[in-house]
Amino acid sequence: PLPSLRGAGRLVCHPDLFQRVMDLAPSPRNAIQFCVGTVSEMPGADVYEAVDRYSRAGRIAYVHLRNVRGRAPRYHETFVDEGDTDMLRVLRILRRNGFRGVVIPDHAPLLDCAAPWHAGMAYTLGWMRAAITVAQEAL
């Protein structure tokens, strides 16, 4: 979400720049891996407007659901339902715009248990399944 990382320039540090990348090679196959968490971290970005714009245009290949609190350079990851972004709102925008692609979890905070990664992912997947059901019923 920053203009440079470890001294290397980044192509996309704001959602408007996705369009520049797509314009370099115009093709329906040139689409976005849209990480909600990364876009939410971008200073000055409106994640809901970006989801709406690119899903309406059919430019999202798949969506990572990940949530955060704060913006770059000071942010931290949260569980999918605890951060600054209303993930149910994101799912409703995708549904309204006819998105038929894949929605997958990105990474989740680890839980304090015998299988910390698996438990965090299970929580995320369960929440996602319920939220997708609610988003589908809302239309």
Disulfide bonds with the S-S distance in Angstrom:
none
